[in-house]
Amino acid sequence: MSSGVKETFSSASRRAAAAPAPPAPAALAAKVRTLAPTMTRSMQRVAETVAADPAGCAALTVTGLAERTGTSEATVVRTSRLLGYPGYRDLRLALAALAAQQATGSAPAVTADIAVDDSLLDVVAKLAQEEQQCLADTAAALDVSQLEAAVAALSSARRIDVYGIGASNLVAQDLVQKLLRIGLIAHAHSDPHLAVTNAVQMRARDVAVAITHSGRTTDVIEPLRVAFDHGATTIAITGRPDGEIAAYADHILTTSTARESELRPAAMSSRTSQLLVVDCLFIGVAQRTYETAAPALSASYEALAHRHNPHH
């Protein structure tokens, strides 16, 4: 077998192993809220209908659901796959399970958009509700097996590089600061050229983490691809597990986001869910490396103590 064929086979195998499992029934509504803004109008109708009435839709054939939503059977199948199910049959089973779990049968509440004339009291209430929903959606959709695999890789990494642009770079910096505090070697790269030149040096014991809500940020995908090709373990934190980033990710951690509006860009809510995933990663790594992490964390606290209490 030629080296080129071997590399292609290896990449395909790694991606297949990292493919996320279909979402649990309880995560379906969260998945719909996350992906609906990027769907076509016909796919949105299918997704929103099944999330609003899982019991009713579970009783429908693919033809029946297509007729109810005014779409085609092909659209129903494509929507099922986009939501993470191999086909409509699997989505239908999830709908039946979700209907059985729901005590009231009511659809999750959707917070109204923030208006330009809203009082600050209303703004606080709406933002708090959306942040809570975003965190709940992320927790519901997070694949724990993927999270455990990512934690294991980070815990034994020789070196960790984290890539993020814009708001995602703030999250990348947060992750790196946490890892440094427990004694791991980690770097955050916001300059895409520097990120790629560093990714070239990565090897099998290294880990690269890419943070991109859209899953298609070129300046983040490129260094992750280079790290992937050089044998590093790769992790993607993204709101689009089916995005371009997935082709180069061994492990995918899915985030959620509230609906984007004129006064609330997607970067705000996506950062909230990204920070939750980062905290989960950090705690998981700290638990696995506790014997070395605890002393390192204590030492970092002691080193900074005088800066917080200058009179002592």
C-alpha positions as CSV (number, residue, x, y, z in Angstrom):
1,M,0.0,0.0,0.0
2,S,1.5,3.4,-1.0
3,S,2.2,6.0,1.7
4,G,-0.5,8.3,0.2
5,V,-3.1,5.5,0.4
6,K,-2.0,4.8,4.0
7,E,-2.4,8.4,5.0
8,T,-5.9,8.6,3.4
9,F,-6.9,5.4,5.1
10,S,-5.5,6.6,8.4
11,S,-7.3,10.0,8.2
12,A,-10.6,8.3,7.3
13,S,-10.3,5.9,10.2
14,R,-9.6,8.7,12.6
15,R,-12.6,10.7,11.5
16,A,-14.8,7.6,11.6
17,A,-13.7,6.9,15.1
18,A,-14.4,10.5,16.1
19,A,-17.9,10.6,14.6
20,P,-20.4,11.7,17.3
21,A,-23.2,9.4,18.2
22,P,-26.8,10.4,17.4
23,P,-28.1,12.9,20.0
24,A,-30.1,11.5,22.9
25,P,-33.8,12.2,22.7
26,A,-33.6,14.9,25.4
27,A,-31.0,16.8,23.3
28,L,-33.1,17.0,20.1
29,A,-34.7,20.4,21.0
30,A,-31.3,21.8,21.8
31,K,-29.9,20.5,18.5
32,V,-32.8,22.1,16.6
33,R,-32.2,25.5,18.3
34,T,-28.5,25.3,17.4
35,L,-28.8,24.3,13.8
36,A,-32.1,25.9,12.7
37,P,-30.5,29.3,11.8
38,T,-28.2,27.6,9.3
39,M,-30.9,25.4,7.6
40,T,-32.9,26.1,4.5
41,R,-36.5,27.3,5.2
42,S,-37.9,23.9,4.3
43,M,-35.5,22.1,6.6
44,Q,-36.3,24.6,9.4
45,R,-40.0,23.7,9.1
46,V,-39.2,20.0,9.5
47,A,-36.9,20.6,12.4
48,E,-39.1,23.0,14.3
49,T,-42.2,20.8,13.7
50,V,-40.6,17.7,15.2
51,A,-39.2,19.6,18.2
52,A,-42.6,21.2,18.9
53,D,-44.6,18.1,18.6
54,P,-42.5,14.9,19.1
55,A,-45.4,12.7,19.9
56,G,-47.4,13.7,16.8
57,C,-44.5,13.5,14.5
58,A,-43.4,10.1,15.9
59,A,-46.6,8.7,14.5
60,L,-46.0,9.9,11.0
61,T,-44.2,8.2,8.2
62,V,-41.6,10.1,6.2
63,T,-44.4,10.9,3.7
64,G,-46.7,12.0,6.4
65,L,-44.2,14.4,7.9
66,A,-43.3,15.8,4.5
67,E,-47.0,16.5,3.8
68,R,-47.5,18.1,7.3
69,T,-44.5,20.4,6.8
70,G,-45.2,21.2,3.1
71,T,-41.8,19.7,2.1
72,S,-40.5,16.6,0.4
73,E,-39.4,13.2,1.6
74,A,-35.8,14.0,0.6
75,T,-35.9,17.2,2.8
76,V,-37.2,15.2,5.8
77,V,-34.3,12.7,5.4
78,R,-31.7,15.4,4.9
79,T,-33.0,17.2,8.0
80,S,-32.8,14.0,10.0
81,R,-29.2,13.5,9.0
82,L,-28.3,17.1,9.8
83,L,-29.7,16.7,13.2
84,G,-27.4,13.7,13.8
85,Y,-29.5,10.7,12.9
86,P,-28.6,8.2,10.2
87,G,-32.1,8.4,8.7
88,Y,-35.7,9.3,9.4
89,R,-36.4,5.9,11.2
90,D,-33.8,6.8,13.8
91,L,-35.2,10.3,14.2
92,R,-38.7,8.9,14.6
93,L,-37.5,6.5,17.4
94,A,-35.9,9.5,19.2
95,L,-39.2,11.4,18.8
96,A,-41.1,8.6,20.4
97,A,-38.6,8.4,23.3
98,L,-38.7,12.2,23.8
99,A,-42.5,12.2,23.8
100,A,-42.5,9.5,26.5
101,Q,-40.1,11.5,28.6
102,Q,-42.0,14.8,28.5
103,A,-44.4,15.2,31.4
104,T,-46.3,18.2,29.9
105,G,-45.7,17.8,26.2
106,S,-45.0,21.5,25.8
107,A,-42.2,22.8,23.7
108,P,-39.3,24.6,25.3
109,A,-39.9,28.3,25.7
110,V,-38.0,30.6,23.3
111,T,-36.9,33.9,24.7
112,A,-38.0,37.0,22.8
113,D,-35.3,39.0,21.1
114,I,-34.0,42.1,22.8
115,A,-35.6,45.2,21.5
116,V,-33.9,48.6,21.3
117,D,-36.4,50.2,23.7
118,D,-36.2,47.4,26.3
119,S,-35.4,48.6,29.8
120,L,-32.2,47.4,31.4
121,L,-34.3,45.3,33.8
122,D,-35.8,43.5,30.8
123,V,-32.4,43.1,29.1
124,V,-31.0,41.5,32.3
125,A,-33.9,39.1,32.5
126,K,-33.8,38.1,28.8
127,L,-30.0,37.7,28.7
128,A,-30.1,35.6,31.9
129,Q,-32.8,33.3,30.5
130,E,-31.0,32.9,27.1
131,E,-27.7,32.2,28.8
132,Q,-29.3,29.5,31.0
133,Q,-31.0,28.0,28.0
134,C,-27.7,28.0,26.0
135,L,-25.9,26.3,28.8
136,A,-28.6,23.7,29.2
137,D,-28.7,23.0,25.5
138,T,-24.9,22.6,25.4
139,A,-24.9,20.2,28.4
140,A,-27.7,18.2,26.8
141,A,-26.0,17.9,23.4
142,L,-22.5,17.3,24.7
143,D,-21.2,13.8,23.9
144,V,-19.6,12.5,27.1
145,S,-17.6,9.8,25.4
146,Q,-16.1,12.5,23.2
147,L,-15.4,14.6,26.2
148,E,-13.7,11.8,28.1
149,A,-11.5,11.0,25.1
150,A,-10.5,14.7,24.8
151,V,-9.7,14.8,28.5
152,A,-7.6,11.7,28.2
153,A,-5.6,13.2,25.3
154,L,-5.0,16.5,27.1
155,S,-4.0,14.8,30.3
156,S,-1.1,13.0,28.7
157,A,-0.1,15.6,26.1
158,R,3.5,16.6,25.7
159,R,2.3,20.0,24.3
160,I,-1.1,21.6,23.7
161,D,-1.8,24.2,21.0
162,V,-5.2,26.0,21.0
163,Y,-6.5,27.9,18.0
164,G,-9.3,30.6,18.0
165,I,-10.0,33.8,16.2
166,G,-12.0,36.8,17.5
167,A,-14.4,35.9,20.4
168,S,-13.2,32.3,20.2
169,N,-9.7,33.4,20.9
170,L,-10.8,34.7,24.3
171,V,-12.0,31.2,25.0
172,A,-8.8,29.7,23.8
173,Q,-6.8,32.0,26.1
174,D,-9.1,31.0,29.0
175,L,-8.4,27.3,28.3
176,V,-4.6,27.8,28.1
177,Q,-4.5,29.8,31.3
178,K,-6.3,27.1,33.1
179,L,-4.0,24.3,31.8
180,L,-0.9,26.3,32.6
181,R,-2.1,26.7,36.2
182,I,-2.0,22.9,36.6
183,G,1.4,22.5,35.1
184,L,0.6,21.6,31.4
185,I,2.5,23.1,28.5
186,A,-0.1,25.0,26.5
187,H,-0.2,27.9,24.0
188,A,-3.0,29.9,22.5
189,H,-2.6,31.1,18.9
190,S,-4.6,33.9,17.4
191,D,-2.2,34.8,14.6
192,P,-3.1,32.3,11.8
193,H,0.4,32.3,10.3
194,L,2.0,31.6,13.7
195,A,-0.6,28.9,14.4
196,V,0.3,27.1,11.2
197,T,4.1,27.3,11.7
198,N,3.6,25.9,15.2
199,A,1.3,23.2,14.0
200,V,4.0,21.9,11.7
201,Q,6.1,21.0,14.7
202,M,3.3,18.9,16.4
203,R,3.7,15.1,16.7
204,A,1.8,12.1,18.0
205,R,2.0,13.0,21.7
206,D,0.8,16.5,21.1
207,V,-2.8,17.8,21.1
208,A,-4.3,20.6,19.0
209,V,-7.6,22.2,20.0
210,A,-9.6,24.3,17.5
211,I,-12.5,26.6,18.7
212,T,-14.9,27.8,16.1
213,H,-18.6,28.1,16.5
214,S,-19.3,28.1,12.7
215,G,-17.1,25.2,12.0
216,R,-15.8,26.9,8.9
217,T,-13.3,29.5,10.1
218,T,-10.4,29.0,7.7
219,D,-7.8,30.6,10.1
220,V,-8.7,27.9,12.6
221,I,-9.2,25.0,10.3
222,E,-5.9,25.3,8.5
223,P,-3.6,24.9,11.6
224,L,-5.8,22.0,12.9
225,R,-5.4,20.3,9.5
226,V,-1.7,20.7,9.6
227,A,-1.6,19.3,13.2
228,F,-3.8,16.4,12.2
229,D,-1.6,15.6,9.2
230,H,1.5,15.6,11.5
231,G,-0.1,13.0,13.8
232,A,-1.3,15.2,16.7
233,T,-4.6,14.3,18.4
234,T,-7.1,17.0,17.4
235,I,-10.1,18.4,19.2
236,A,-12.8,20.7,17.8
237,I,-15.1,22.8,20.0
238,T,-17.8,23.8,17.5
239,G,-21.5,24.6,17.1
240,R,-21.4,22.7,13.7
241,P,-20.2,19.1,14.2
242,D,-21.0,18.6,10.5
243,G,-18.9,21.6,9.4
244,E,-15.6,21.6,7.6
245,I,-13.6,21.5,10.9
246,A,-14.9,17.9,11.5
247,A,-12.7,16.5,8.7
248,Y,-9.6,17.1,10.8
249,A,-11.0,16.5,14.3
250,D,-10.4,13.3,16.2
251,H,-12.8,14.4,18.9
252,I,-15.7,16.8,18.5
253,L,-17.3,18.7,21.3
254,T,-20.6,20.4,20.3
255,T,-21.7,23.8,21.6
256,S,-25.0,25.5,21.4
257,T,-26.0,29.2,21.0
258,A,-29.1,31.4,21.5
259,R,-30.8,32.9,18.5
260,E,-28.8,35.7,16.9
261,S,-30.4,39.1,16.8
262,E,-29.4,42.7,15.8
263,L,-28.5,43.5,19.4
264,R,-27.2,40.1,20.3
265,P,-24.6,38.7,17.9
266,A,-23.9,35.0,17.8
267,A,-20.4,35.5,19.3
268,M,-21.9,36.4,22.7
269,S,-24.0,33.3,23.3
270,S,-21.5,30.9,21.5
271,R,-18.8,32.1,23.9
272,T,-21.0,31.2,26.9
273,S,-21.3,27.6,25.7
274,Q,-17.7,27.4,24.6
275,L,-16.6,28.4,28.1
276,L,-18.8,25.7,29.6
277,V,-17.0,23.1,27.5
278,V,-13.6,24.5,28.4
279,D,-14.5,24.3,32.1
280,C,-15.6,20.7,31.6
281,L,-12.3,19.9,29.9
282,F,-10.2,21.6,32.6
283,I,-12.0,19.9,35.5
284,G,-11.7,16.5,33.7
285,V,-8.0,17.0,33.2
286,A,-7.4,18.3,36.7
287,Q,-9.2,15.2,38.1
288,R,-7.1,12.8,36.0
289,T,-3.8,14.5,36.9
290,Y,-4.7,15.4,40.4
291,E,-1.4,14.3,42.0
292,T,0.5,16.8,39.9
293,A,-2.2,19.3,39.2
294,A,-3.0,20.1,42.9
295,P,0.6,21.1,43.8
296,A,1.0,23.1,40.6
297,L,-2.3,25.0,41.3
298,S,-1.3,25.7,44.9
299,A,2.1,27.0,43.8
300,S,0.5,29.3,41.3
301,Y,-1.8,30.7,44.0
302,E,1.1,31.3,46.3
303,A,3.1,33.0,43.6
304,L,0.3,35.5,43.0
305,A,-0.9,35.9,46.6
306,H,1.2,39.0,47.3
307,R,-0.3,40.8,44.3
308,H,-3.8,40.3,45.7
309,N,-2.7,41.4,49.2
310,P,0.1,43.9,48.8
311,H,0.3,44.8,52.5
312,H,1.6,41.3,53.4
